[in-house]
Amino acid sequence: MNVRDIRIRGVGAVSSAGWSAAAMHEAVLAGTPLPSAPVVRPGDVRTWPCESRFAPASPPEKIARHPRLRRSSAITRYSVAAALEALADAGHDPAAPPSGLGILFVMMNGCVNYTGRFFHEVLQNPAQASPLIFPETVFNAPASHVASFLGVDGAVSTLLGSPNSIMEALDTAAFWISSGLVEQCMLIAAEECDWLSAEGLTYYHPKLTASEGAGALLLSASGDGPRVSEMIGPLAYLSWQERCDLLPELASQTLAHLQGPATLINDRTGIHKLDHAEIAAWSGRPWDTVLSPKYVLGESMGASSALQLVLGTLAARQTQQPVVISMPGTNTAAYACVLTP
């Protein structure tokens, strides 16, 4: 993988902290877990607690108007808001996006709310299942809506994977830009909460709290913005024990590229069983600041690492120091990267 010299020109975010990257940054700096709410299982009662941290209601100025958005689900609305913020953050007029813009969309669960609604209708009465809902169940629906809303004239694609698959998208975006396929590329990773995904997380640990939102990053080979100076990984694993064994190697390879004071953004959830190996791996040097977005925001699944990158960009701008982002993942591979101002 070679993403050196790729610049993060602008960032945007929707999270359980609010509808802006600044709101998320402020909440993570405060370090206090945000409130959560119980998630109801339809038609049944579970015997254990299951909670989520939902995105708050959209403020009026964040409500985008477009025919495509009349029936779109939350994941699309989060993505549009994050993309518009990233464009504005990079100095572009959101109403007139730059030419040669491509989109790479990343998700893990995808459009779960409309998928559940559509198949509920199929089970209830197949003849009456709404054909208007079905298009919103496909994985590429949010990317299609964002591209239409922005009037994108470059390549558009969707990648599916684990929480840190944004790094594969970053590598793909670097190839698109270097090959001239696009001039700039918008990376978006987003998820929406539903009872099934929230409940699924509790099988990993009963205190693991689902969350939702979107992170957007506008990438370019030139211009201002933090630079992706190093990308380490993928380091592949097949079991949780292999993951734990690999994390010291991930940290040592990353730290070999680092000198002087730096900020660490880790994957810590606040649950010792899930965190101890990562904490130990990165404890070999003093850090100026350590940020733990999942501990504050919750587990946002496919959007997790994108939100880490958004925070890393803001931290690099604020501190003018390198930022290390630890993305050990949950399924198949571990990554880390270094952002430099």
Long-range contacts (C-beta under 8 A, 24 or more apart in sequence): 1-167, 1-171, 1-231, 1-233, 2-171, 2-174, 2-231, 3-170, 3-171, 3-173, 3-174, 3-228, 3-231, 3-337, 4-227, 4-228, 4-229, 4-230, 4-231, 5-221, 5-227, 5-228, 6-170, 6-173, 6-174, 6-177, 6-219, 6-220, 6-221, 6-227, 6-228, 7-219, 7-220, 7-221, 7-222, 7-223, 7-224, 7-225, 7-226, 7-227, 7-228, 8-217, 8-218, 8-219, 8-225, 8-226, 8-227, 8-228, 8-309, 8-313, 8-339, 9-89, 9-90, 9-91, 9-184, 9-218, 9-219, 9-220, 9-223, 9-224, 9-225, 10-85, 10-86, 10-87, 10-88, 10-89, 10-90, 10-91, 10-92, 10-217, 10-218, 10-225, 11-85, 11-86, 11-89, 11-215, 11-216, 11-217, 11-218, 11-309, 11-310, 11-313, 11-314, 12-81, 12-82, 12-83, 12-84, 12-85, 12-86, 12-87, 12-88, 12-89, 12-214, 12-215, 12-216, 12-310, 13-82, 13-85, 13-213, 13-214, 13-215, 13-216, 13-307, 13-310, 14-55, 14-78, 14-81, 14-82, 14-190, 14-213, 14-214, 15-55, 15-211, 15-212, 15-213, 15-297, 15-300, 15-307, 16-53, 16-54, 16-55, 16-56, 16-211, 16-212, 16-213, 16-297, 16-298, 16-300, 17-296, 17-297, 18-55, 18-56, 19-55, 19-56, 19-58, 19-59, 19-62, 19-81, 20-85, 21-85, 21-89, 21-310, 21-311, 21-314, 22-314, 24-293, 24-297, 24-307, 24-310, 24-311, 25-311, 25-314, 25-315, 27-296, 27-297, 28-291, 28-292, 28-293, 28-296, 28-297, 28-311, 29-291, 30-296, 31-292, 31-295, 31-296, 32-296, 33-270, 33-295, 33-296, 33-298, 34-296, 34-297, 34-298, 36-209, 36-298, 39-193, 39-195, 39-198, 39-199, 39-210, 40-195, 41-195, 41-199, 42-195, 46-199, 48-202, 48-206, 49-202, 49-206, 50-195, 50-198, 50-199, 50-202, 51-198, 51-209, 51-210, 52-193, 52-198, 52-209, 52-210, 52-211, 52-212, 52-298, 53-209, 53-210, 53-211, 53-212, 53-297, 53-298, 54-193, 54-211, 54-212, 55-212, 55-213, 64-149, 66-148, 66-149, 68-144, 68-145, 68-148, 68-149, 69-145, 69-149, 71-132, 71-133, 71-136, 72-136, 72-141, 72-142, 72-145, 73-111, 73-113, 73-114, 73-136, 73-192, 74-113, 74-192, 74-212, 75-107, 75-110, 75-111, 75-113, 75-142, 75-190, 75-191, 75-192, 75-212, 75-214, 76-141, 76-142, 76-145, 76-146, 78-190, 78-192, 78-212, 78-213, 78-214, 79-105, 79-142, 79-145, 79-146, 79-188, 79-190, 79-214, 79-216, 80-145, 80-146, 80-149, 81-214, 82-188, 82-190, 82-213, 82-214, 82-215, 82-216, 83-146, 83-150, 83-186, 83-188, 83-216, 85-216, 86-186, 86-216, 86-217, 86-218, 87-150, 87-186, 87-218, 89-218, 90-218, 90-223, 90-225, 92-218, 97-150, 97-151, 97-152, 98-183, 98-184, 99-153, 99-183, 100-153, 100-154, 100-182, 100-183, 100-184, 101-150, 101-152, 101-153, 101-154, 101-182, 101-183, 101-184, 101-185, 101-186, 102-152, 102-154, 102-155, 102-156, 102-173, 102-176, 102-181, 102-182, 102-184, 102-185, 102-186, 103-143, 103-146, 103-147, 103-150, 103-152, 103-154, 103-155, 103-156, 103-157, 103-185, 103-186, 103-188, 104-156, 104-157, 104-158, 104-159, 104-169, 104-172, 104-173, 104-176, 104-185, 104-186, 104-187, 104-188, 105-140, 105-142, 105-143, 105-146, 105-156, 105-157, 105-158, 105-159, 105-188, 105-189, 105-190, 106-158, 106-159, 106-160, 106-161, 106-165, 106-166, 106-168, 106-169, 106-187, 106-188, 106-189, 106-190, 106-302, 106-306, 107-139, 107-142, 107-158, 107-159, 107-160, 107-189, 107-190, 107-191, 107-302, 107-303, 108-160, 108-161, 108-162, 108-163, 108-165, 108-191, 108-301, 108-302, 109-191, 109-192, 109-194, 109-197, 109-301, 109-302, 110-139, 110-142, 110-160, 110-191, 110-302, 111-136, 111-137, 111-138, 111-139, 111-141, 111-142, 111-192, 112-192, 112-194, 112-196, 112-197, 113-192, 113-194, 116-194, 116-196, 142-188, 142-190, 143-188, 146-186, 146-188, 152-186, 154-181, 154-182, 154-183, 154-185, 155-181, 155-182, 161-302, 161-331, 162-302, 162-329, 162-330, 162-331, 162-332, 162-333, 163-300, 163-301, 163-302, 163-303, 163-304, 163-305, 163-327, 163-329, 163-330, 164-304, 164-305, 164-327, 164-328, 164-329, 164-333, 164-334, 164-335, 165-189, 165-302, 165-305, 166-215, 166-305, 166-306, 166-309, 167-231, 167-233, 167-234, 167-305, 167-327, 167-335, 167-337, 168-234, 170-219, 170-228, 170-231, 170-337, 171-231, 173-219, 174-219, 177-219, 177-220, 177-221, 178-221, 183-220, 184-218, 184-219, 184-220, 185-218, 185-219, 185-220, 186-216, 186-217, 186-218, 186-219, 187-216, 187-217, 187-218, 187-219, 187-306, 188-214, 188-215, 188-216, 188-306, 189-214, 189-215, 189-302, 189-303, 189-304, 189-305, 189-306, 189-307, 190-214, 190-215, 190-302, 190-303, 190-306, 191-300, 191-301, 191-302, 191-303, 197-301, 201-299, 201-301, 204-274, 204-330, 205-269, 205-271, 205-273, 205-274, 207-270, 207-271, 208-269, 208-271, 208-274, 208-299, 209-298, 209-299, 210-298, 210-299, 210-300, 210-301, 211-297, 211-298, 211-299, 211-300, 212-300, 212-303, 213-297, 213-300, 213-303, 213-307, 214-303, 214-306, 215-303, 215-306, 215-307, 215-309, 215-310, 216-306, 216-310, 217-306, 217-309, 217-310, 217-313, 225-313, 226-312, 226-313, 226-316, 226-317, 226-323, 226-339, 226-340, 226-341, 227-339, 227-340, 227-341, 228-337, 228-338, 228-339, 229-257, 229-322, 229-338, 229-339, 229-340, 230-254, 230-257, 230-337, 230-338, 231-335, 231-336, 231-337, 231-338, 232-335, 232-336, 232-337, 233-327, 233-333, 233-334, 233-335, 233-336, 234-332, 234-333, 234-334, 234-335, 235-333, 235-334, 235-335, 236-332, 236-333, 237-332, 237-333, 237-334, 238-332, 243-277, 243-328, 243-329, 243-334, 244-277, 246-334, 247-277, 247-278, 247-280, 247-281, 247-328, 247-334, 248-280, 248-281, 250-281, 250-326, 250-328, 250-334, 250-335, 250-336, 251-281, 251-282, 251-284, 251-326, 251-336, 252-284, 253-336, 254-324, 254-326, 254-336, 254-337, 254-338, 255-284, 255-285, 255-324, 257-338, 258-285, 258-322, 258-324, 258-338, 260-321, 260-322, 261-288, 261-321, 262-287, 262-288, 262-321, 262-322, 262-323, 262-324, 263-287, 263-288, 263-289, 263-290, 263-291, 263-312, 263-315, 263-316, 263-319, 263-321, 263-322, 263-323, 263-324, 264-289, 264-290, 264-291, 264-323, 264-324, 264-326, 265-290, 265-291, 265-292, 265-293, 265-308, 265-311, 265-312, 265-315, 265-323, 265-324, 265-325, 265-326, 266-290, 266-291, 266-292, 266-326, 267-292, 267-294, 267-304, 267-308, 267-326, 267-327, 267-328, 268-292, 268-294, 268-295, 269-294, 269-295, 269-299, 270-294, 270-295, 278-326, 278-328, 281-326, 282-324, 282-326, 288-319, 288-321, 289-315, 289-319, 291-315, 305-335, 309-337, 309-339, 312-337, 312-339, 313-339, 316-340, 316-341, 317-341
